Amino acid sequence: MCIFRNDSVKSKRPFLKFAALLTLTWSGLTAQAQTPISLLNVSYDPTRELYVEFNQAFAKHWKARTGQDLTIKQSHGGSGKQARSIIDGLDADVATLALAGDTDALHSNGNLIPKDWQKRLPHNSTPYTSTIVLVVRQGNPKNIKDWDDLVRPDVKVITPNPKTSGGARWNYLAAWEFAKRKYGGDDKAQEFVKKLYQNVPVLDTGARGSSVTFAQRNQGDVFLSWENEAYLLEKEFGNKVDFVYPSISILAEPAVALVDKNVDKKGTRAVAQAYLEYLYTEEAQDLIGKHFYRPRSAKAQAKYAKQLPKLGLFTIDEAFGGWDKASQVHFVDGGKFDQIYTRK
């Protein structure tokens, strides 16, 4: 009997140890759930309104899933400038920049993310797309219909600086490819884009700054704009602006990425990863369409088909061989943009 009793006591000890360990584990999880956490999303200019609403939805989702309160902070500016800020030490958990080339710089210039970062999420880590349109004054008094109207001597063009703004790079490349196809070859395209920038009175650092210059300061006859920004301007300044879809434009693919070095330092990898994955859910895709970006979800695409019509769009890979090549040819110091643009 003594042996039996001793075996019973021994048999209980592992269970008691496991129960004690389980109690400590749940205590740790409860403590973690009670500890508020914060994320910083460093993005480009026109995403402000989208991420205000998305952040509220994700924080609510995270609270329901984990019991943990979440604060999400936003930083906005020209995409290239934002990338440089992260490289220089801005503690971004996620980067939702205007183009993959700016995100690539987080690897090549700061080793903050892996080289293959775009393979970690669907659609090369682009949960939404956009394009470039022409915003004009109400009634289109200059009768601007397509890219070739932008080089007329009576037209002033508002666009940001492609050295600091991702949107501006999409603008520049869309105009270049239009001219290359219409007039034949890169030499003709360079002449065309040079004439276009001779019509640009001021280069703001980001898309939102150019939006203010056009809509609030009333400078220029046409503003080269993200599609979603054009809709926002129409909502706010409907009695002042219209916008025109050109005959051809570029498929803009803003990419999103986890900033590995920062999330590992801050202990926020799990929530930051969940944040980016949530962009692909139906709830988020609906918000994306609501804010005039082009969703990836077929359901959301169908819902917003009228306001986001099908267009003739070319990709950066098709026309320029990808962002690495486009950047080296056009946007590095001494590249094509520096060659064609004379500061006033």
ZAKEBA-33831 format. One record per residue (C-alpha): residue number from 1; residue in three letters; y, z, x. Coordinates in steps of 0.02 Angstrom, whole numbers, m for minus. Layout:
PT   k   r  north     up   east
PT NUM ala      Y      Z      X
...
END
This chain:
PT   k   r  north     up   east
PT   1 met      0      0      0
PT   2 cys    116     39    141
PT   3 ile     84   m131    214
PT   4 phe    117   m210     44
PT   5 arg    278   m113     21
PT   6 asn    336   m156    195
PT   7 asp    301   m341    164
PT   8 ser    400   m331      1
PT   9 val    548   m257     91
PT  10 lys    535   m387    227
PT  11 ser    523   m526     98
PT  12 lys    684   m466     17
PT  13 arg    783   m465    179
PT  14 pro    804   m655    196
PT  15 phe    859   m662     14
PT  16 leu    983   m520     41
PT  17 lys   1050   m608    195
PT  18 phe   1064   m773     99
PT  19 ala   1150   m685    m47
PT  20 ala   1273   m604     72
PT  21 leu   1305   m773    156
PT  22 leu   1328   m858    m13
PT  23 thr   1452   m723    m64
PT  24 leu   1551   m751     95
PT  25 thr   1546   m941     70
PT  26 trp   1609   m933   m109
PT  27 ser   1740   m807    m55
PT  28 gly   1798   m931     77
PT  29 leu   1804  m1074    m47
PT  30 thr   1898   m968   m172
PT  31 ala   2022   m917    m39
PT  32 gln   2041  m1099     12
PT  33 ala   2067  m1151   m169
PT  34 gln   2202  m1019   m187
PT  35 thr   2291  m1077    m29
PT  36 pro   2418  m1215    m70
PT  37 ile   2409  m1372     35
PT  38 ser   2534  m1511     67
PT  39 leu   2526  m1694    114
PT  40 leu   2658  m1811    183
PT  41 asn   2651  m1993    130
PT  42 val   2761  m2101    244
PT  43 ser   2795  m2263    153
PT  44 tyr   2918  m2407    144
PT  45 asp   3072  m2428     36
PT  46 pro   3020  m2497   m135
PT  47 thr   2872  m2381   m166
PT  48 arg   2976  m2227   m210
PT  49 glu   2953  m2237   m398
PT  50 leu   2769  m2283   m389
PT  51 tyr   2723  m2136   m278
PT  52 val   2825  m2010   m378
PT  53 glu   2712  m2042   m527
PT  54 phe   2552  m2069   m427
PT  55 asn   2578  m1906   m331
PT  56 gln   2594  m1809   m493
PT  57 ala   2432  m1887   m558
PT  58 phe   2336  m1853   m398
PT  59 ala   2398  m1674   m380
PT  60 lys   2337  m1640   m558
PT  61 his   2169  m1722   m518
PT  62 trp   2150  m1621   m357
PT  63 lys   2192  m1458   m445
PT  64 ala   2060  m1492   m578
PT  65 arg   1932  m1539   m447
PT  66 thr   1960  m1399   m321
PT  67 gly   2074  m1269   m401
PT  68 gln   2194  m1296   m257
PT  69 asp   2381  m1323   m280
PT  70 leu   2442  m1478   m189
PT  71 thr   2619  m1527   m140
PT  72 ile   2647  m1708    m91
PT  73 lys   2803  m1756      4
PT  74 gln   2869  m1933     19
PT  75 ser   2966  m2020    158
PT  76 his   3038  m2195    133
PT  77 gly   3130  m2321    240
PT  78 gly   3109  m2489    325
PT  79 ser   2923  m2510    361
PT  80 gly   2939  m2545    546
PT  81 lys   3060  m2401    566
PT  82 gln   2939  m2286    473
PT  83 ala   2796  m2337    587
PT  84 arg   2903  m2296    738
PT  85 ser   2944  m2124    664
PT  86 ile   2758  m2084    646
PT  87 ile   2725  m2140    824
PT  88 asp   2871  m2031    882
PT  89 gly   2798  m1877    798
PT  90 leu   2830  m1880    610
PT  91 asp   2680  m1783    541
PT  92 ala   2618  m1911    413
PT  93 asp   2449  m1876    335
PT  94 val   2444  m2051    262
PT  95 ala   2543  m2208    300
PT  96 thr   2571  m2329    156
PT  97 leu   2674  m2460    246
PT  98 ala   2729  m2634    195
PT  99 leu   2613  m2732    307
PT 100 ala   2457  m2710    411
PT 101 gly   2551  m2757    569
PT 102 asp   2657  m2600    557
PT 103 thr   2502  m2493    529
PT 104 asp   2416  m2576    677
PT 105 ala   2557  m2508    785
PT 106 leu   2496  m2331    748
PT 107 his   2341  m2378    846
PT 108 ser   2413  m2488    982
PT 109 asn   2567  m2383   1019
PT 110 gly   2510  m2207    974
PT 111 asn   2320  m2204    964
PT 112 leu   2343  m2111    799
PT 113 ile   2213  m2213    704
PT 114 pro   2058  m2314    754
PT 115 lys   2071  m2500    786
PT 116 asp   1959  m2541    637
PT 117 trp   2059  m2434    514
PT 118 gln   2068  m2576    385
PT 119 lys   1879  m2574    361
PT 120 arg   1879  m2397    290
PT 121 leu   1938  m2441    113
PT 122 pro   1909  m2589     m6
PT 123 his   2009  m2751      7
PT 124 asn   2052  m2716    189
PT 125 ser   2135  m2554    137
PT 126 thr   2257  m2640     19
PT 127 pro   2242  m2562   m155
PT 128 tyr   2382  m2673   m224
PT 129 thr   2476  m2831   m179
PT 130 ser   2647  m2905   m212
PT 131 thr   2750  m3059   m172
PT 132 ile   2928  m3114   m136
PT 133 val   3047  m3179   m270
PT 134 leu   3229  m3233   m280
PT 135 val   3348  m3113   m370
PT 136 val   3508  m3199   m429
PT 137 arg   3664  m3155   m527
PT 138 gln   3647  m3155   m716
PT 139 gly   3641  m3331   m784
PT 140 asn   3603  m3397   m609
PT 141 pro   3779  m3468   m583
PT 142 lys   3731  m3551   m417
PT 143 asn   3579  m3634   m500
PT 144 ile   3459  m3567   m369
PT 145 lys   3282  m3627   m405
PT 146 asp   3187  m3628   m241
PT 147 trp   3193  m3587    m56
PT 148 asp   3288  m3744     m8
PT 149 asp   3438  m3686   m110
PT 150 leu   3460  m3541     11
PT 151 val   3526  m3652    151
PT 152 arg   3667  m3727     47
PT 153 pro   3839  m3686    119
PT 154 asp   3897  m3608    m46
PT 155 val   3755  m3481    m53
PT 156 lys   3756  m3307     27
PT 157 val   3584  m3228     52
PT 158 ile   3544  m3042     56
PT 159 thr   3388  m2992    152
PT 160 pro   3347  m2846    267
PT 161 asn   3317  m2852    454
PT 162 pro   3141  m2910    501
PT 163 lys   3151  m2805    658
PT 164 thr   3149  m2646    551
PT 165 ser   3088  m2697    377
PT 166 gly   2914  m2753    327
PT 167 gly   2981  m2834    169
PT 168 ala   3102  m2935    274
PT 169 arg   2956  m3004    375
PT 170 trp   2871  m3062    217
PT 171 asn   3037  m3144    165
PT 172 tyr   3056  m3232    331
PT 173 leu   2878  m3296    337
PT 174 ala   2882  m3355    156
PT 175 ala   3037  m3459    193
PT 176 trp   2962  m3525    355
PT 177 glu   2801  m3584    273
PT 178 phe   2896  m3665    128
PT 179 ala   3000  m3766    251
PT 180 lys   2851  m3808    361
PT 181 arg   2759  m3881    211
PT 182 lys   2909  m3971    136
PT 183 tyr   2993  m4039    292
PT 184 gly   2845  m4053    410
PT 185 gly   2806  m3942    559
PT 186 asp   2867  m3785    643
PT 187 asp   3020  m3865    723
PT 188 lys   3088  m3912    551
PT 189 ala   3042  m3739    486
PT 190 gln   3139  m3657    628
PT 191 glu   3293  m3763    589
PT 192 phe   3279  m3716    406
PT 193 val   3261  m3529    436
PT 194 lys   3405  m3532    560
PT 195 lys   3518  m3608    426
PT 196 leu   3457  m3478    302
PT 197 tyr   3504  m3332    415
PT 198 gln   3674  m3411    447
PT 199 asn   3702  m3377    262
PT 200 val   3657  m3191    279
PT 201 pro   3816  m3086    289
PT 202 val   3731  m2920    328
PT 203 leu   3557  m2860    380
PT 204 asp   3513  m2690    308
PT 205 thr   3371  m2592    390
PT 206 gly   3261  m2589    234
PT 207 ala   3229  m2672     67
PT 208 arg   3309  m2533    m37
PT 209 gly   3469  m2545     67
PT 210 ser   3478  m2731     34
PT 211 ser   3447  m2698   m150
PT 212 val   3599  m2582   m152
PT 213 thr   3702  m2711    m57
PT 214 phe   3663  m2844   m185
PT 215 ala   3661  m2748   m350
PT 216 gln   3787  m2608   m321
PT 217 arg   3904  m2679   m190
PT 218 asn   3897  m2853   m268
PT 219 gln   3875  m2945   m104
PT 220 gly   3783  m3110    m98
PT 221 asp   3721  m3239   m222
PT 222 val   3534  m3212   m200
PT 223 phe   3428  m3067   m141
PT 224 leu   3256  m3098    m64
PT 225 ser   3157  m2961   m148
PT 226 trp   2987  m2884   m173
PT 227 glu   2928  m2931   m348
PT 228 asn   2922  m2749   m403
PT 229 glu   3098  m2718   m337
PT 230 ala   3160  m2867   m437
PT 231 tyr   3090  m2790   m597
PT 232 leu   3171  m2622   m555
PT 233 leu   3339  m2708   m531
PT 234 glu   3318  m2800   m695
PT 235 lys   3283  m2635   m783
PT 236 glu   3433  m2547   m705
PT 237 phe   3557  m2691   m695
PT 238 gly   3494  m2805   m833
PT 239 asn   3669  m2864   m874
PT 240 lys   3701  m2915   m694
PT 241 val   3543  m2994   m622
PT 242 asp   3402  m3116   m658
PT 243 phe   3261  m3170   m545
PT 244 val   3173  m3332   m507
PT 245 tyr   2995  m3365   m449
PT 246 pro   3001  m3496   m310
PT 247 ser   2879  m3643   m304
PT 248 ile   2776  m3556   m170
PT 249 ser   2776  m3382    m97
PT 250 ile   2673  m3266     11
PT 251 leu   2537  m3145    m42
PT 252 ala   2606  m2980     20
PT 253 glu   2468  m2853     56
PT 254 pro   2539  m2679     90
PT 255 ala   2405  m2576    177
PT 256 val   2364  m2390    169
PT 257 ala   2289  m2281    305
PT 258 leu   2239  m2105    350
PT 259 val   2332  m2047    506
PT 260 asp   2180  m1974    592
PT 261 lys   2264  m1879    733
PT 262 asn   2380  m1790    612
PT 263 val   2254  m1746    476
PT 264 asp   2133  m1676    603
PT 265 lys   2270  m1570    680
PT 266 lys   2328  m1508    509
PT 267 gly   2156  m1490    428
PT 268 thr   2200  m1609    286
PT 269 arg   2074  m1749    312
PT 270 ala   1974  m1717    152
PT 271 val   2124  m1714     35
PT 272 ala   2210  m1860    124
PT 273 gln   2053  m1966    110
PT 274 ala   2036  m1922    m74
PT 275 tyr   2220  m1967    m99
PT 276 leu   2194  m2143    m32
PT 277 glu   2030  m2168   m125
PT 278 tyr   2116  m2117   m287
PT 279 leu   2229  m2270   m272
PT 280 tyr   2077  m2375   m319
PT 281 thr   2038  m2280   m480
PT 282 glu   2078  m2355   m649
PT 283 glu   2212  m2224   m682
PT 284 ala   2302  m2267   m520
PT 285 gln   2279  m2455   m542
PT 286 asp   2362  m2440   m712
PT 287 leu   2509  m2349   m631
PT 288 ile   2519  m2484   m498
PT 289 gly   2536  m2619   m632
PT 290 lys   2660  m2511   m730
PT 291 his   2770  m2506   m575
PT 292 phe   2761  m2696   m554
PT 293 tyr   2641  m2704   m407
PT 294 arg   2490  m2817   m427
PT 295 pro   2333  m2710   m454
PT 296 arg   2160  m2751   m386
PT 297 ser   2068  m2692   m542
PT 298 ala   2021  m2832   m662
PT 299 lys   2060  m2718   m809
PT 300 ala   2236  m2680   m747
PT 301 gln   2265  m2862   m699
PT 302 ala   2225  m2915   m876
PT 303 lys   2340  m2782   m949
PT 304 tyr   2489  m2834   m844
PT 305 ala   2456  m3023   m837
PT 306 lys   2614  m3069   m933
PT 307 gln   2734  m2977   m819
PT 308 leu   2640  m3025   m660
PT 309 pro   2601  m3211   m683
PT 310 lys   2484  m3311   m574
PT 311 leu   2576  m3399   m433
PT 312 gly   2549  m3519   m290
PT 313 leu   2528  m3392   m150
PT 314 phe   2472  m3416     30
PT 315 thr   2410  m3278    144
PT 316 ile   2469  m3222    315
PT 317 asp   2299  m3269    387
PT 318 glu   2303  m3445    314
PT 319 ala   2479  m3488    369
PT 320 phe   2507  m3386    527
PT 321 gly   2337  m3332    592
PT 322 gly   2361  m3149    547
PT 323 trp   2490  m3017    585
PT 324 asp   2456  m3001    771
PT 325 lys   2492  m3184    800
PT 326 ala   2639  m3190    678
PT 327 ser   2720  m3039    760
PT 328 gln   2699  m3107    936
PT 329 val   2774  m3275    889
PT 330 his   2914  m3219    774
PT 331 phe   2962  m3036    786
PT 332 val   2940  m2972    965
PT 333 asp   3096  m2963   1073
PT 334 gly   3139  m3141   1119
PT 335 gly   3030  m3213    980
PT 336 lys   3079  m3345    853
PT 337 phe   3186  m3228    750
PT 338 asp   3290  m3177    901
PT 339 gln   3307  m3360    945
PT 340 ile   3374  m3412    775
PT 341 tyr   3479  m3262    727
PT 342 thr   3654  m3243    797
PT 343 arg   3732  m3073    762
PT 344 lys   3901  m3088    679
END
